[in-house]
Amino acid sequence: MATATLYTRDILRLAASIPHVGRLAAADGSAEKRAPLCGSSIIVDVILDDEGRIAALGQEVRACAFGQASAALMGAHAIGRRAGELAAAHTALADYLAGARDDPGDWPGLDIFADARRLAARHGAILLPFAAAAQAAAGA
């Protein structure tokens, strides 16, 4: 499959619509992750509420269109979630990309990465936002 066909209009639309862009000044937890294979990187900051749910999110994304699209999906649905939910989403997505499961889990929109399952070089960038958000929330 040619790389050009992977960057669909939907992937590019998501990549251009990342929510919660920018660092948080008073974050409860932060995490920086990098995908060594492609060089994509992300920093995620979180502020948690009294019940341990994400109340505010900030992200600085330097990634390919797949990493940006994944950051958009993570960011769109992270508010109100706990660290464990983010970690579960990361695990389900990793298993889906690796072919160990047939669906990407319960996190909305992740089935958009179905065609990327065939290209392991893209998996690191796709997983970065969830790994960073889970680590930031767990460390808060």
NORRA-V635503 format. One line per field, one symbol per residue. ss: DSSP state (a for helix, b for strand, c for the rest). phi: phi as a letter, one per 30 degrees, with the letter a starting at -180 (. if undefined). burial: 1 if it has 16 or more other C-alpha atoms within 10 Angstrom, else 0. A space follows every 10 residues. Layout:
ss = ???
phi = ???
burial = ???
//
This chain:
ss = ccaaaaccaa aaaaaccccc bcccccccbb bbbbcccccc bbbbbbbbcc cccbbbbbbb bbccaaaaaa aaaaaaaccc ccaaaaaaaa aaaaaaaacc ccccccccca aaaaaaaaca aaaaaaaaaa aaaaaaaacc
phi = .deedddded ddddedbddh djdcdbddab bcbbcddcid babbcbbcdd cicdcbbbbc cbadeddddd ddddddbddj cceddddddd ddddddddid bcbdjddeid ddceddedce dcdedddeed dddddddddd
burial = 0000011000 1101101111 1011001111 1111100001 1111111100 0011111111 1011111111 1111110110 1110111111 1111111000 0001101011 1110010000 0111111111 1111111101
//
